Amino acid sequence: MKWYKKLHWQIIIGLILGLLWGLLASVTGLNEFTSDYIKPFGTIFIAMLKLIAMPLVLVSLVVGVTSLNDTTKLSRMGFKTVSIYAVTTVFAITIGLVAVNVIQPGKTLPAETTATLQESYSESVDDRSATAELVQNRGPLDFIVDIVPENFFAAASNNSSMLQVVFVAILLGIGIIQIGGKKAQTLVDVFDAFNDVIIRIVELIMLTAPYGVFALMASLIIDLAGDDLSQAMELLYALGWYCLTVIIALILHVFIVYASLFKVMSDMKLSTFFRAIQPAMLLGFSTSSSSATLPVTMERVEKNLGVEDEVASFVLPIGATVNMDGTSLYQAVAAVFIAQALGMDLTIAQQLMIVLTATAASIGAAGVPGAGIVMLVIVLEAIQVPTAGIALILGVDRILDMCRTTVNITGDAAVSVAVASSEGRLGAPNLDD
């Protein structure tokens, strides 16, 4: 396949062309044309992402819950695996929040640009302020009450009610497990097939990503720059800091969390681990899909890291569904960056909501390109940050997707080593090939 036919190159081309068109429109007076005939395609792309978000969460979680029970009967290894995945995900989100609050990439935008963004999203900001006033009058346990929906269909129709859908999906998965037999298997097969359909739809939506990125970037440039192109350059400067923040946080997560995991639960050196898993990491970087990389990951973990196949065949497939350390870290950084760029100061409670929501969202995120940006929509709506702000980061998302997918795969392999070591099922590594 020629390089320009690959989706990630097409998105990068769309980003560059959108930037150039936006600059050209600002110079030649085509702002109105861009706003009327190009910007709507970006709006449609965002709408499609919102459209698929809830089905993606529901189906992926039901499949994940039923698969976990079918494989391990809720055994000790299953509990240990899910617990480690949950802990590393929380650490990943925390590291992301610390990095973005320390570096504050969104604050690199000048006050004038921030004011322009606020004006563009003024209606959403007003809605957020009204919601914040309501939250201040809530009881201390109301957030727990809100997790249980009165009407599933009402919850599923609102992307900000993702935790309610997560609750229903887990409850549904447990119900399927409890009935057992042929009826349960029939339902599992239906949801598994539905999951494949949803993933295919995500792939189809991502085929439109180059056009969506072009439209979003072009409209963003004309909205910001107007007749002053310096504001557009200031936006690109801020995006550079945003990318740097995500990459620094990902590196810190790998060398702090995974190194500590090995220190506590196995004797394997981090350098040995990286040498063995390197081919899978490179494949994940190029495909941006932990699911597509899964066969290679399993081969390297079993043959080169010495993890017994019974452990690898359980931990890695579950990891491809529920372990998205890189994705959840990115969601935390992206959400705070967008809020900073829009001049919104998130409270401690809202940032704790990011930890909770991003952890839950990572469980339901499909291991395919673009799934992370779908889940980011839900995280933003959960903290009342305008989802239209995704336009700020979507152009560079594909590059960061490659980085965070690499961390996702690394995390899957690292947890498989830790679990195998704790279960006495870890052999000597083989680095000959």
Secondary structure, DSSP 8 states (H G I E B T S, - for coil): --GGGSHHHHHHHHHHHHHHHHHHHHHHT-HHHHHHHTHHHHHHHHHHHHHHHHHHHHHHHHHHHHHHHHHHTT-HHHHHHHHHHHHHHHHHHHHHHHHHHHH-GGGGS-HHHHHHHHHHTHHHHHHHHHHHHHHHTS-TTHHHHTTS-S-HHHHHT-GGGHHHHHHHHHHHHHHHHHH-HHHHHHHHHHHHHHHHHHHHHHHHHHHTHHHHHHHHHHHHHHHHHTT-THHHHHHHHHHHHHHHHHHHHHHHHIIIIIHHHHHHH----HHHHHHHHHHHHHHHHHH--HHHHHHHHHHHHHHTS-B-HHHHHHHHHHHHHH--HHHHHHHHHHHHHHHHHTT----HHHHHHHHHHHHHHHHT--SSTTHHHHHHHHHHHHTT--GGGGGGTHHHHHHHHHHHHHHHHHHHHHHHHHHHHHTT-B-------
